[in-house]
C-alpha cells in the first residue's frame, strides 16, 4: 500500500496484493463537508481479473469496506 496523492478533498492510494491472489487496485478516499461533519466516500478500482469474473467482489469485500468506514468514523468522533 502506497499513498499516491493527498489533497484537501481526499487521499489516493495504490494497493497491491500478492496473496491469496495477485491484484492491483487504486483506492480513493474522497472527503466532503456535510452538515457540520465530513462525508467520506471509499472507492476501489481494479482491472477485471480471472478471479473477479467468477466472484462477486462487492459481496466479498463490501463488508470490509463497511467495517473500515465504521472504524474510521469512531476514530474521527473520538478526537
Phi and psi restraints in degrees (value plus and minus 20) as a CYANA .aco file:
   2 UNK   PHI    -156.0  -116.0
   2 UNK   PSI     108.8   148.8
   3 UNK   PHI     -92.6   -52.6
   3 UNK   PSI     101.9   141.9
   4 UNK   PHI    -113.6   -73.6
   4 UNK   PSI     -57.8   -17.8
   5 UNK   PHI    -176.1  -136.1
   5 UNK   PSI     118.2   158.2
   6 UNK   PHI    -145.1  -105.1
   6 UNK   PSI     103.6   143.6
   7 UNK   PHI    -150.9  -110.9
   7 UNK   PSI     150.0   190.0
   8 UNK   PHI     -84.2   -44.2
   8 UNK   PSI     -42.4    -2.4
   9 UNK   PHI    -123.1   -83.1
   9 UNK   PSI     -11.0    29.0
  10 UNK   PHI     136.9   176.9
  10 UNK   PSI    -196.3  -156.3
  11 UNK   PHI    -153.0  -113.0
  11 UNK   PSI     116.4   156.4
  12 UNK   PHI    -131.3   -91.3
  12 UNK   PSI     116.1   156.1
  13 UNK   PHI    -150.3  -110.3
  13 UNK   PSI     118.1   158.1
  14 UNK   PHI    -117.4   -77.4
  14 UNK   PSI     102.9   142.9
  15 UNK   PHI    -142.3  -102.3
  15 UNK   PSI     104.3   144.3
  16 UNK   PHI    -145.1  -105.1
  16 UNK   PSI     108.6   148.6
  17 UNK   PHI    -131.9   -91.9
  17 UNK   PSI     126.0   166.0
  18 UNK   PHI    -134.0   -94.0
  18 UNK   PSI     -38.9     1.1
  19 UNK   PHI    -158.1  -118.1
  19 UNK   PSI     129.3   169.3
  20 UNK   PHI     -94.0   -54.0
  20 UNK   PSI     -28.3    11.7
  21 UNK   PHI    -168.4  -128.4
  21 UNK   PSI     137.2   177.2
  22 UNK   PHI     -95.2   -55.2
  22 UNK   PSI     114.5   154.5
  23 UNK   PHI    -176.4  -136.4
  23 UNK   PSI     137.2   177.2
  24 UNK   PHI    -156.1  -116.1
  24 UNK   PSI     106.4   146.4
  25 UNK   PHI    -155.7  -115.7
  25 UNK   PSI     134.7   174.7
  26 UNK   PHI    -129.0   -89.0
  26 UNK   PSI     107.4   147.4
  27 UNK   PHI    -130.4   -90.4
  27 UNK   PSI     120.9   160.9
  28 UNK   PHI    -156.8  -116.8
  28 UNK   PSI     101.3   141.3
  29 UNK   PHI    -119.6   -79.6
  29 UNK   PSI      89.8   129.8
  30 UNK   PHI    -117.9   -77.9
  30 UNK   PSI     117.6   157.6
  31 UNK   PHI    -138.4   -98.4
  31 UNK   PSI     116.0   156.0
  32 UNK   PHI    -164.8  -124.8
  32 UNK   PSI     113.5   153.5
  33 UNK   PHI     -85.1   -45.1
  33 UNK   PSI     117.5   157.5
  34 UNK   PHI    -177.5  -137.5
  34 UNK   PSI      99.3   139.3
  35 UNK   PHI      33.9    73.9
  35 UNK   PSI      23.0    63.0
  36 UNK   PHI      59.8    99.8
  36 UNK   PSI     -15.3    24.7
  37 UNK   PHI    -154.5  -114.5
  37 UNK   PSI    -180.5  -140.5
  38 UNK   PHI    -150.2  -110.2
  38 UNK   PSI     107.3   147.3
  39 UNK   PHI    -109.6   -69.6
  39 UNK   PSI     110.7   150.7
  40 UNK   PHI    -131.3   -91.3
  40 UNK   PSI     107.6   147.6
  41 UNK   PHI    -134.4   -94.4
  41 UNK   PSI     104.8   144.8
  42 UNK   PHI    -129.1   -89.1
  42 UNK   PSI      96.2   136.2
  43 UNK   PHI    -143.2  -103.2
  43 UNK   PSI     119.7   159.7
  44 UNK   PHI    -148.1  -108.1
  44 UNK   PSI     108.7   148.7
  45 UNK   PHI    -140.1  -100.1
  45 UNK   PSI     112.9   152.9
  46 UNK   PHI    -168.4  -128.4
  46 UNK   PSI     132.7   172.7
  47 UNK   PHI     -88.6   -48.6
  47 UNK   PSI     135.8   175.8
  48 UNK   PHI     -85.7   -45.7
  48 UNK   PSI     113.1   153.1
  49 UNK   PHI    -144.9  -104.9
  49 UNK   PSI     152.7   192.7
  50 UNK   PHI     -75.0   -35.0
  50 UNK   PSI     -65.5   -25.5
  51 UNK   PHI     -82.0   -42.0
  51 UNK   PSI     -65.8   -25.8
  52 UNK   PHI     -89.4   -49.4
  52 UNK   PSI     -38.7     1.3
  53 UNK   PHI     -94.1   -54.1
  53 UNK   PSI     -42.6    -2.6
  54 UNK   PHI    -130.0   -90.0
  54 UNK   PSI     -29.6    10.4
  55 UNK   PHI    -147.9  -107.9
  55 UNK   PSI     124.0   164.0
  56 UNK   PHI    -101.0   -61.0
  56 UNK   PSI      81.8   121.8
  57 UNK   PHI     -85.4   -45.4
  57 UNK   PSI     -52.6   -12.6
  58 UNK   PHI     -79.3   -39.3
  58 UNK   PSI     -62.1   -22.1
  59 UNK   PHI     -87.8   -47.8
  59 UNK   PSI     -58.0   -18.0
  60 UNK   PHI     -93.1   -53.1
  60 UNK   PSI     -60.9   -20.9
  61 UNK   PHI    -133.5   -93.5
  61 UNK   PSI     -27.5    12.5
  62 UNK   PHI     -77.0   -37.0
  62 UNK   PSI     -61.6   -21.6
  63 UNK   PHI     -83.0   -43.0
  63 UNK   PSI     -56.0   -16.0
  64 UNK   PHI     -86.7   -46.7
  64 UNK   PSI     -58.1   -18.1
  65 UNK   PHI     -81.4   -41.4
  65 UNK   PSI     -67.7   -27.7
  66 UNK   PHI     -82.1   -42.1
  66 UNK   PSI     -63.7   -23.7
  67 UNK   PHI     -82.4   -42.4
  67 UNK   PSI     -64.5   -24.5
  68 UNK   PHI     -82.2   -42.2
  68 UNK   PSI     -61.1   -21.1
  69 UNK   PHI     -86.9   -46.9
  69 UNK   PSI     -58.1   -18.1
  70 UNK   PHI     -82.9   -42.9
  70 UNK   PSI     -62.4   -22.4
  71 UNK   PHI     -85.5   -45.5
  71 UNK   PSI     -61.1   -21.1
  72 UNK   PHI     -80.3   -40.3
  72 UNK   PSI     -63.8   -23.8
  73 UNK   PHI     -81.6   -41.6
  73 UNK   PSI     -64.4   -24.4
  74 UNK   PHI     -82.1   -42.1
  74 UNK   PSI     -64.5   -24.5
  75 UNK   PHI     -83.2   -43.2
  75 UNK   PSI     -64.1   -24.1
  76 UNK   PHI     -85.7   -45.7
  76 UNK   PSI     -59.6   -19.6
  77 UNK   PHI     -95.8   -55.8
  77 UNK   PSI     -42.1    -2.1
  78 UNK   PHI     -97.2   -57.2
  78 UNK   PSI     -33.1     6.9
